[in-house]
Amino acid sequence: YFRDRSVFYVTFPIRDQAQVGDWNFQLDPVYLIAILNFKYDEKEE
């Protein structure tokens, strides 16, 4: 669940970089920094 929601929310800054009209697909990097108050276990996902 955490990974899916993280990917969902990090797409907003990517989408905001898209210009209307001729888009050249040159995107600035987008980074996700997550500060968790629980231990993240990839095996559970």
C-alpha distance matrix in Angstrom:
0.0 3.8 5.5 5.3 6.2 8.5 10.1 10.6 12.4 14.3 15.8 17.9 20.3 20.7 21.6 23.9 25.9 27.0 30.5 32.1 34.6 35.1 32.0 32.6 29.0 29.8 26.7 26.4 23.8 20.6 18.9 15.7 16.5 13.8 15.5 13.5 15.2 13.4 13.6 10.9 11.2 10.4 12.0 9.5 7.1
3.8 0.0 3.8 5.5 5.3 6.0 8.7 9.9 10.6 12.1 14.4 16.3 18.2 19.0 20.4 22.4 24.2 25.7 29.3 31.2 33.9 34.3 31.0 31.4 27.7 28.1 24.8 24.1 21.2 17.9 15.8 12.4 12.8 10.0 11.8 10.2 12.3 11.1 11.4 8.7 10.2 9.8 12.4 10.5 8.5
5.5 3.8 0.0 3.8 5.5 5.0 6.2 8.6 10.0 10.6 12.5 15.1 16.8 16.9 18.5 20.9 22.3 23.7 27.4 29.4 31.8 31.8 28.5 28.5 24.8 25.2 22.1 21.7 18.7 15.7 13.9 11.0 12.2 10.4 13.0 12.1 14.9 13.6 13.1 9.7 10.5 8.9 11.8 10.9 8.1
5.3 5.5 3.8 0.0 3.8 5.4 5.3 6.2 8.8 10.1 11.1 13.6 16.0 15.9 16.8 19.4 21.2 22.1 25.7 27.3 29.7 30.0 26.8 27.3 23.8 24.7 21.7 21.8 19.3 16.3 15.3 12.7 14.6 13.1 15.8 15.1 17.6 16.5 16.4 13.2 13.7 11.9 14.2 12.8 9.5
6.2 5.3 5.5 3.8 0.0 3.8 5.5 5.0 6.2 8.6 10.1 11.7 14.3 15.0 15.7 17.8 20.0 21.2 24.7 26.4 29.1 29.8 26.7 27.5 24.0 24.7 21.5 21.2 19.0 15.5 14.5 11.6 13.2 11.5 14.0 13.5 16.0 15.7 16.4 13.7 15.2 14.1 16.7 14.9 12.2
8.5 6.0 5.0 5.4 3.8 0.0 3.8 5.4 5.3 6.1 8.7 10.6 12.3 13.1 14.6 16.5 18.2 19.9 23.5 25.6 28.3 28.7 25.3 25.7 22.2 22.4 19.0 18.3 15.7 12.3 10.8 7.8 9.6 8.5 11.7 11.9 15.1 15.0 15.5 12.7 14.6 13.5 16.7 15.7 13.1
10.1 8.7 6.2 5.3 5.5 3.8 0.0 3.8 5.6 5.2 6.4 9.4 11.1 10.9 12.3 14.9 16.2 17.4 21.1 23.2 25.6 25.7 22.4 22.7 19.1 19.7 16.5 16.5 14.2 11.1 10.7 8.8 11.6 11.4 14.9 15.5 18.7 18.4 18.4 15.2 16.5 14.5 17.5 16.9 13.8
10.6 9.9 8.6 6.2 5.0 5.4 3.8 0.0 3.8 5.6 5.6 7.5 10.4 10.6 11.0 13.4 15.5 16.4 19.9 21.5 24.2 24.8 21.8 22.8 19.4 20.4 17.3 17.6 15.9 12.8 13.0 11.1 13.9 13.5 16.7 17.1 20.0 20.0 20.6 17.7 19.0 17.4 20.1 18.9 15.7
12.4 10.6 10.0 8.8 6.2 5.3 5.6 3.8 0.0 3.8 5.4 5.8 8.3 9.7 10.5 11.9 14.3 15.9 19.2 21.2 24.2 25.0 21.9 22.9 19.7 20.1 16.7 16.3 14.7 11.2 11.2 9.2 11.7 11.5 14.6 15.6 18.6 19.2 20.3 17.8 19.9 18.7 21.8 20.6 17.8
14.3 12.1 10.6 10.1 8.6 6.1 5.2 5.6 3.8 0.0 3.8 5.5 6.3 7.2 9.2 10.7 12.2 14.2 17.7 20.1 22.9 23.2 19.9 20.3 17.0 17.0 13.5 12.8 11.0 7.5 7.8 6.7 9.9 10.9 14.4 16.1 19.5 20.2 20.7 18.1 20.1 18.6 22.0 21.4 18.6
15.8 14.4 12.5 11.1 10.1 8.7 6.4 5.6 5.4 3.8 0.0 3.8 5.7 5.1 6.0 8.6 10.1 11.3 14.9 17.0 19.7 20.0 16.8 17.7 14.4 15.1 12.0 12.4 11.4 8.7 10.3 10.1 13.6 14.7 18.2 19.7 23.0 23.5 23.9 21.0 22.6 20.8 23.8 23.3 20.0
17.9 16.3 15.1 13.6 11.7 10.6 9.4 7.5 5.8 5.5 3.8 0.0 3.8 5.4 5.1 6.1 8.8 10.3 13.5 15.5 18.6 19.6 16.7 18.1 15.3 15.9 12.7 12.8 12.6 9.8 11.7 11.5 14.6 15.7 18.9 20.6 23.7 24.7 25.7 23.2 25.1 23.7 26.8 25.9 22.9
20.3 18.2 16.8 16.0 14.3 12.3 11.1 10.4 8.3 6.3 5.7 3.8 0.0 3.8 5.4 5.0 6.5 9.3 12.3 15.1 18.1 18.7 15.6 16.4 13.8 13.5 10.1 9.5 9.6 7.1 9.6 10.5 13.6 15.5 18.7 21.0 24.3 25.6 26.4 24.0 26.2 24.8 28.2 27.7 24.8
20.7 19.0 16.9 15.9 15.0 13.1 10.9 10.6 9.7 7.2 5.1 5.4 3.8 0.0 3.8 5.4 5.4 7.3 10.9 13.7 16.2 16.2 12.8 13.4 10.4 10.7 7.4 8.1 8.4 6.9 10.1 11.6 15.2 17.2 20.7 22.9 26.4 27.2 27.5 24.8 26.5 24.6 27.8 27.6 24.5
21.6 20.4 18.5 16.8 15.7 14.6 12.3 11.0 10.5 9.2 6.0 5.1 5.4 3.8 0.0 3.8 5.4 5.6 9.0 11.0 13.8 14.6 11.7 13.3 10.9 12.1 9.6 11.1 12.0 10.6 13.7 14.7 18.2 19.8 23.2 25.1 28.4 29.2 29.8 27.0 28.6 26.7 29.7 29.2 25.8
23.9 22.4 20.9 19.4 17.8 16.5 14.9 13.4 11.9 10.7 8.6 6.1 5.0 5.4 3.8 0.0 3.8 5.5 7.8 10.3 13.6 14.7 12.1 13.9 12.2 12.6 10.1 10.8 12.4 11.1 14.2 15.5 18.6 20.5 23.6 25.8 29.0 30.3 31.2 28.7 30.7 29.1 32.3 31.7 28.6
25.9 24.2 22.3 21.2 20.0 18.2 16.2 15.5 14.3 12.2 10.1 8.8 6.5 5.4 5.4 3.8 0.0 3.8 6.3 9.7 12.3 12.6 9.6 10.7 9.1 9.0 6.8 7.9 10.3 10.2 13.8 15.9 19.1 21.6 24.8 27.3 30.7 31.9 32.5 29.9 31.8 29.9 33.2 33.0 29.9
27.0 25.7 23.7 22.1 21.2 19.9 17.4 16.4 15.9 14.2 11.3 10.3 9.3 7.3 5.6 5.5 3.8 0.0 3.8 6.6 9.0 9.5 6.7 8.8 7.8 9.1 8.2 10.5 13.0 13.2 16.8 18.8 22.2 24.4 27.7 29.9 33.4 34.3 34.7 31.9 33.5 31.4 34.4 34.2 30.8
30.5 29.3 27.4 25.7 24.7 23.5 21.1 19.9 19.2 17.7 14.9 13.5 12.3 10.9 9.0 7.8 6.3 3.8 0.0 3.8 6.3 7.4 5.9 8.8 9.4 10.6 10.6 12.8 15.9 16.4 20.0 22.1 25.4 27.7 30.9 33.3 36.6 37.7 38.3 35.6 37.2 35.2 38.2 38.0 34.6
32.1 31.2 29.4 27.3 26.4 25.6 23.2 21.5 21.2 20.1 17.0 15.5 15.1 13.7 11.0 10.3 9.7 6.6 3.8 0.0 3.8 6.7 7.0 10.7 11.8 13.7 14.0 16.5 19.4 19.7 23.3 25.1 28.5 30.5 33.7 35.9 39.1 40.1 40.8 38.0 39.5 37.4 40.2 39.8 36.3
34.6 33.9 31.8 29.7 29.1 28.3 25.6 24.2 24.2 22.9 19.7 18.6 18.1 16.2 13.8 13.6 12.3 9.0 6.3 3.8 0.0 3.8 6.0 9.6 11.6 13.9 15.2 18.1 21.1 22.0 25.7 27.7 31.2 33.3 36.7 38.8 42.2 43.0 43.5 40.5 41.8 39.4 42.2 42.0 38.4
35.1 34.3 31.8 30.0 29.8 28.7 25.7 24.8 25.0 23.2 20.0 19.6 18.7 16.2 14.6 14.7 12.6 9.5 7.4 6.7 3.8 0.0 3.8 6.5 9.3 11.5 13.6 16.8 19.9 21.3 25.1 27.5 31.0 33.4 36.9 39.1 42.6 43.3 43.4 40.4 41.5 39.0 41.7 41.8 38.3
32.0 31.0 28.5 26.8 26.7 25.3 22.4 21.8 21.9 19.9 16.8 16.7 15.6 12.8 11.7 12.1 9.6 6.7 5.9 7.0 6.0 3.8 0.0 3.8 5.7 8.1 10.0 13.3 16.3 17.7 21.4 23.9 27.4 29.9 33.4 35.6 39.2 39.8 39.9 36.8 38.0 35.5 38.3 38.5 35.0
32.6 31.4 28.5 27.3 27.5 25.7 22.7 22.8 22.9 20.3 17.7 18.1 16.4 13.4 13.3 13.9 10.7 8.8 8.8 10.7 9.6 6.5 3.8 0.0 3.8 5.6 8.6 11.9 14.8 17.0 20.6 23.5 26.9 29.7 33.2 35.6 39.2 39.8 39.5 36.5 37.5 34.9 37.8 38.4 34.9
29.0 27.7 24.8 23.8 24.0 22.2 19.1 19.4 19.7 17.0 14.4 15.3 13.8 10.4 10.9 12.2 9.1 7.8 9.4 11.8 11.6 9.3 5.7 3.8 0.0 3.8 5.8 9.6 11.9 13.8 17.3 20.1 23.6 26.2 29.8 32.1 35.7 36.2 35.8 32.7 33.7 31.1 34.0 34.6 31.2
29.8 28.1 25.2 24.7 24.7 22.4 19.7 20.4 20.1 17.0 15.1 15.9 13.5 10.7 12.1 12.6 9.0 9.1 10.6 13.7 13.9 11.5 8.1 5.6 3.8 0.0 3.8 6.8 9.6 12.2 15.8 18.9 22.2 25.2 28.7 31.2 34.9 35.6 35.2 32.3 33.6 31.2 34.3 35.0 31.9
26.7 24.8 22.1 21.7 21.5 19.0 16.5 17.3 16.7 13.5 12.0 12.7 10.1 7.4 9.6 10.1 6.8 8.2 10.6 14.0 15.2 13.6 10.0 8.6 5.8 3.8 0.0 3.8 6.4 8.6 12.2 15.3 18.6 21.6 25.0 27.6 31.3 32.1 31.8 29.1 30.5 28.3 31.6 32.2 29.1
26.4 24.1 21.7 21.8 21.2 18.3 16.5 17.6 16.3 12.8 12.4 12.8 9.5 8.1 11.1 10.8 7.9 10.5 12.8 16.5 18.1 16.8 13.3 11.9 9.6 6.8 3.8 0.0 3.8 6.5 9.8 13.3 16.2 19.4 22.6 25.5 29.2 30.3 30.1 27.7 29.5 27.6 31.1 31.7 29.0
23.8 21.2 18.7 19.3 19.0 15.7 14.2 15.9 14.7 11.0 11.4 12.6 9.6 8.4 12.0 12.4 10.3 13.0 15.9 19.4 21.1 19.9 16.3 14.8 11.9 9.6 6.4 3.8 0.0 3.8 6.5 10.1 13.0 16.3 19.6 22.4 26.1 27.0 26.6 24.2 25.9 24.2 27.7 28.5 25.9
20.6 17.9 15.7 16.3 15.5 12.3 11.1 12.8 11.2 7.5 8.7 9.8 7.1 6.9 10.6 11.1 10.2 13.2 16.4 19.7 22.0 21.3 17.7 17.0 13.8 12.2 8.6 6.5 3.8 0.0 3.8 6.9 10.0 13.1 16.5 19.2 22.8 23.8 23.8 21.4 23.4 21.9 25.4 25.9 23.3
18.9 15.8 13.9 15.3 14.5 10.8 10.7 13.0 11.2 7.8 10.3 11.7 9.6 10.1 13.7 14.2 13.8 16.8 20.0 23.3 25.7 25.1 21.4 20.6 17.3 15.8 12.2 9.8 6.5 3.8 0.0 3.8 6.5 9.8 13.1 15.9 19.6 20.5 20.4 18.2 20.4 19.3 23.0 23.5 21.3
15.7 12.4 11.0 12.7 11.6 7.8 8.8 11.1 9.2 6.7 10.1 11.5 10.5 11.6 14.7 15.5 15.9 18.8 22.1 25.1 27.7 27.5 23.9 23.5 20.1 18.9 15.3 13.3 10.1 6.9 3.8 0.0 3.8 6.3 9.8 12.3 16.0 17.0 17.1 15.0 17.4 16.7 20.4 20.5 18.5
16.5 12.8 12.2 14.6 13.2 9.6 11.6 13.9 11.7 9.9 13.6 14.6 13.6 15.2 18.2 18.6 19.1 22.2 25.4 28.5 31.2 31.0 27.4 26.9 23.6 22.2 18.6 16.2 13.0 10.0 6.5 3.8 0.0 3.8 6.6 9.7 13.3 14.6 14.9 13.5 16.5 16.5 20.3 20.4 19.0
13.8 10.0 10.4 13.1 11.5 8.5 11.4 13.5 11.5 10.9 14.7 15.7 15.5 17.2 19.8 20.5 21.6 24.4 27.7 30.5 33.3 33.4 29.9 29.7 26.2 25.2 21.6 19.4 16.3 13.1 9.8 6.3 3.8 0.0 3.8 6.1 9.8 11.1 11.8 10.6 13.9 14.5 18.1 17.7 16.7
15.5 11.8 13.0 15.8 14.0 11.7 14.9 16.7 14.6 14.4 18.2 18.9 18.7 20.7 23.2 23.6 24.8 27.7 30.9 33.7 36.7 36.9 33.4 33.2 29.8 28.7 25.0 22.6 19.6 16.5 13.1 9.8 6.6 3.8 0.0 3.8 6.9 9.1 10.4 10.5 14.2 15.7 19.1 18.5 18.2
13.5 10.2 12.1 15.1 13.5 11.9 15.5 17.1 15.6 16.1 19.7 20.6 21.0 22.9 25.1 25.8 27.3 29.9 33.3 35.9 38.8 39.1 35.6 35.6 32.1 31.2 27.6 25.5 22.4 19.2 15.9 12.3 9.7 6.1 3.8 0.0 3.8 5.4 7.3 7.9 11.7 13.8 16.8 15.8 16.0
15.2 12.3 14.9 17.6 16.0 15.1 18.7 20.0 18.6 19.5 23.0 23.7 24.3 26.4 28.4 29.0 30.7 33.4 36.6 39.1 42.2 42.6 39.2 39.2 35.7 34.9 31.3 29.2 26.1 22.8 19.6 16.0 13.3 9.8 6.9 3.8 0.0 3.8 7.1 9.1 12.7 15.5 17.9 16.5 17.4
13.4 11.1 13.6 16.5 15.7 15.0 18.4 20.0 19.2 20.2 23.5 24.7 25.6 27.2 29.2 30.3 31.9 34.3 37.7 40.1 43.0 43.3 39.8 39.8 36.2 35.6 32.1 30.3 27.0 23.8 20.5 17.0 14.6 11.1 9.1 5.4 3.8 0.0 3.8 6.2 9.3 12.5 14.5 13.1 14.5
13.6 11.4 13.1 16.4 16.4 15.5 18.4 20.6 20.3 20.7 23.9 25.7 26.4 27.5 29.8 31.2 32.5 34.7 38.3 40.8 43.5 43.4 39.9 39.5 35.8 35.2 31.8 30.1 26.6 23.8 20.4 17.1 14.9 11.8 10.4 7.3 7.1 3.8 0.0 3.8 6.3 9.8 11.7 11.1 12.9
10.9 8.7 9.7 13.2 13.7 12.7 15.2 17.7 17.8 18.1 21.0 23.2 24.0 24.8 27.0 28.7 29.9 31.9 35.6 38.0 40.5 40.4 36.8 36.5 32.7 32.3 29.1 27.7 24.2 21.4 18.2 15.0 13.5 10.6 10.5 7.9 9.1 6.2 3.8 0.0 3.8 6.4 9.0 8.7 9.7
11.2 10.2 10.5 13.7 15.2 14.6 16.5 19.0 19.9 20.1 22.6 25.1 26.2 26.5 28.6 30.7 31.8 33.5 37.2 39.5 41.8 41.5 38.0 37.5 33.7 33.6 30.5 29.5 25.9 23.4 20.4 17.4 16.5 13.9 14.2 11.7 12.7 9.3 6.3 3.8 0.0 3.8 5.4 5.8 7.6
10.4 9.8 8.9 11.9 14.1 13.5 14.5 17.4 18.7 18.6 20.8 23.7 24.8 24.6 26.7 29.1 29.9 31.4 35.2 37.4 39.4 39.0 35.5 34.9 31.1 31.2 28.3 27.6 24.2 21.9 19.3 16.7 16.5 14.5 15.7 13.8 15.5 12.5 9.8 6.4 3.8 0.0 3.8 5.4 5.5
12.0 12.4 11.8 14.2 16.7 16.7 17.5 20.1 21.8 22.0 23.8 26.8 28.2 27.8 29.7 32.3 33.2 34.4 38.2 40.2 42.2 41.7 38.3 37.8 34.0 34.3 31.6 31.1 27.7 25.4 23.0 20.4 20.3 18.1 19.1 16.8 17.9 14.5 11.7 9.0 5.4 3.8 0.0 3.8 5.5
9.5 10.5 10.9 12.8 14.9 15.7 16.9 18.9 20.6 21.4 23.3 25.9 27.7 27.6 29.2 31.7 33.0 34.2 38.0 39.8 42.0 41.8 38.5 38.4 34.6 35.0 32.2 31.7 28.5 25.9 23.5 20.5 20.4 17.7 18.5 15.8 16.5 13.1 11.1 8.7 5.8 5.4 3.8 0.0 3.8
7.1 8.5 8.1 9.5 12.2 13.1 13.8 15.7 17.8 18.6 20.0 22.9 24.8 24.5 25.8 28.6 29.9 30.8 34.6 36.3 38.4 38.3 35.0 34.9 31.2 31.9 29.1 29.0 25.9 23.3 21.3 18.5 19.0 16.7 18.2 16.0 17.4 14.5 12.9 9.7 7.6 5.5 5.5 3.8 0.0
